[in-house]
């Protein structure tokens, strides 16, 4: 993960407003990391997105309702237990409070709350690719993970993203295309990319942050030096070459998390009979259309989680905020 940048003092002041019993916190998006088409994060004009990871969602929301009741929609009348259950049982298992003004900093934030167990489930198994996908890209770590289990899952998530991206890339590609494909893992299939996001969003994320991507993926890339030729970068057009032997493809497939593998098996058998995943993946490594099959399984995960989480966010934000937020997102379609 990237180290804390020059904006850290501001983030620490923001954190002081919240209950401190959280295990990990990061910020992401155009309000934190430079994207083409957006003002520099230092200008504080883009909404800052944050995620709090907590061990006990009920306890955290209970404390936060006391400190910041105005952050919540009308759902606050149902209490912290209801909010925690709503968070952990629906969508991508994240509860968002959005369009929260921080007048002293002259910014607006949106923050999500996720339980530690649900974050690790997504990082390890790609159950939704919602937060796992956000952590495929450079983010601002505001509070480092309190346990080695979380940190190990974060690092494993990066390695898995690299294997998945190589599976859908051709033999030769540029360094820019590698990081674009990694970033696109959690955008391909997202219904908001149809209406609600700039069509060039992925390119706009990667281009100004190539050096950040290099730093983020350097450890994972070292483990693949025998099957991936990545020369020392001189530009974003540096040509990379990967080994496409069946053995290497099978190794990449075997590194995929549980949920993509489960969907691949379902696609290949069409649910008609049981067959070991190992046999399915071995056969797939010999197939000419493995790229499309892998891509389809990932798109399916992202589609379902993006639809369910977006619907879930409407009550948690409240009707007026949902309209305002959705309108701002819709305008990006035409940027």
Residue pairs with C-beta under 8 A, 6 or more apart in sequence:
1 26
1 135
1 139
1 141
1 144
1 154
1 216
2 138
2 139
2 140
2 141
2 212
2 215
2 216
3 141
4 11
4 140
4 141
4 142
5 140
6 42
7 32
7 41
7 42
7 140
8 142
10 105
10 107
11 27
11 140
11 142
12 142
13 104
13 105
14 50
14 102
14 105
14 109
15 25
15 142
15 143
17 67
17 68
17 102
18 52
18 64
18 67
18 68
19 60
19 63
19 64
19 67
21 54
21 55
21 56
21 59
21 60
21 63
22 52
22 53
22 54
22 60
22 143
23 53
23 54
23 55
23 116
23 145
23 146
23 147
23 150
24 52
24 53
24 116
24 119
24 143
24 144
24 145
24 146
24 150
25 50
25 51
25 52
25 53
25 141
25 142
25 143
26 50
26 51
26 135
26 139
26 140
26 141
26 142
27 48
27 49
27 50
27 51
27 139
27 140
27 142
28 49
28 50
28 51
28 134
28 137
28 139
28 140
29 46
29 47
29 48
29 49
30 38
30 41
30 46
31 41
31 44
31 46
31 47
31 48
31 49
31 107
32 41
32 48
32 49
32 139
32 140
33 41
33 137
33 138
33 139
33 140
33 205
33 209
33 212
34 40
34 41
34 208
34 209
35 201
35 204
35 205
35 208
36 200
36 203
36 204
36 207
36 208
37 198
37 200
37 204
37 335
38 46
38 204
39 45
39 46
44 105
44 106
44 107
47 99
47 107
47 108
47 109
47 110
48 107
48 108
48 109
48 110
49 109
49 110
49 111
49 112
50 109
50 110
50 111
50 112
50 142
51 94
51 111
51 112
51 113
51 114
51 131
51 134
52 60
52 111
52 112
52 113
52 114
53 114
53 115
53 116
53 119
53 145
53 150
54 60
54 113
54 114
54 115
54 116
55 115
55 116
56 115
57 83
57 84
57 87
57 88
57 95
57 113
57 115
58 80
58 81
58 84
59 80
60 113
61 80
61 83
61 84
61 87
61 95
61 113
62 79
62 80
64 71
65 72
65 76
65 79
65 80
65 83
69 76
71 97
71 100
72 83
72 97
72 316
73 315
73 316
73 317
73 318
73 321
74 318
75 82
75 83
75 86
75 315
75 316
76 83
83 95
84 95
86 95
86 312
86 315
86 316
87 93
87 94
87 95
87 113
87 114
87 115
88 115
88 118
90 308
90 312
91 128
91 305
91 308
91 309
91 310
91 311
91 312
91 313
92 122
92 128
92 130
92 131
92 305
92 308
92 309
92 312
93 114
93 115
93 118
93 122
93 128
94 112
94 113
94 114
94 118
94 130
94 131
94 309
95 112
95 113
95 114
95 316
96 110
96 111
96 112
96 113
96 313
96 316
96 317
97 110
97 111
97 316
97 317
98 110
98 313
98 316
98 317
98 321
98 325
99 108
99 110
99 317
99 321
99 324
99 325
100 108
100 109
100 110
100 111
101 107
101 108
102 108
102 109
112 131
114 131
116 150
119 131
119 150
119 153
120 149
120 150
120 153
121 127
122 128
122 129
122 130
122 131
122 132
123 131
123 132
123 135
123 153
123 154
123 156
123 157
124 153
124 156
124 157
124 257
124 258
125 257
125 258
125 259
126 132
126 160
126 256
126 257
126 258
126 259
126 260
126 298
126 301
127 258
127 259
127 301
128 301
128 304
128 305
128 309
129 185
129 186
129 298
129 301
129 302
129 305
130 186
130 305
130 306
130 309
132 157
132 186
133 185
133 186
133 187
133 302
134 186
135 154
135 157
135 158
136 157
136 158
136 161
136 182
136 183
136 185
136 186
137 182
137 183
137 205
137 209
137 213
137 216
138 209
138 212
138 213
138 215
138 216
144 151
145 151
145 154
155 219
155 220
158 216
158 217
158 219
158 220
159 220
159 223
159 255
160 255
160 256
160 257
161 182
161 185
162 182
162 217
162 220
162 221
162 224
163 251
163 252
163 255
163 256
164 182
164 185
164 252
164 256
164 260
164 294
164 298
165 178
165 181
165 182
165 185
166 224
166 228
166 242
166 252
167 249
167 252
167 253
167 256
167 290
167 291
167 294
168 181
168 291
168 294
168 295
169 177
169 178
169 181
169 242
171 241
171 242
171 244
172 239
172 240
172 241
173 181
173 239
173 240
173 242
174 236
174 237
174 238
174 239
174 240
175 210
175 214
175 230
175 233
175 236
175 237
175 238
175 240
176 206
176 207
176 210
176 236
176 237
178 230
178 240
179 206
179 210
179 213
179 217
180 202
180 203
180 206
182 213
182 217
183 202
183 205
183 206
184 202
185 298
185 302
186 302
187 193
187 197
187 201
187 202
187 302
188 295
188 298
188 299
188 302
189 298
189 299
189 300
189 301
189 302
189 303
189 306
190 197
190 302
190 303
190 306
191 303
191 306
191 307
191 310
192 306
192 310
192 329
193 199
193 201
195 330
195 333
196 326
196 329
196 330
196 332
196 333
197 329
197 332
197 333
198 204
198 332
198 333
198 335
199 333
201 332
206 213
207 236
210 233
210 236
214 233
221 228
221 230
226 243
227 242
227 243
227 248
227 251
228 240
228 241
228 242
228 243
229 240
229 241
229 242
230 238
230 240
231 238
231 239
231 240
232 238
242 248
246 285
246 286
247 285
249 285
249 290
250 281
250 282
250 285
253 261
253 264
253 281
253 284
253 285
253 290
253 294
254 281
256 264
256 294
259 301
260 294
260 297
260 298
260 301
261 277
261 281
262 277
263 296
263 297
263 300
263 301
264 277
264 280
264 281
264 284
264 293
264 294
264 297
265 275
265 277
265 280
267 293
267 296
267 297
268 275
268 280
268 283
268 284
268 293
269 275
269 280
284 290
284 293
287 293
313 322
314 322
317 325
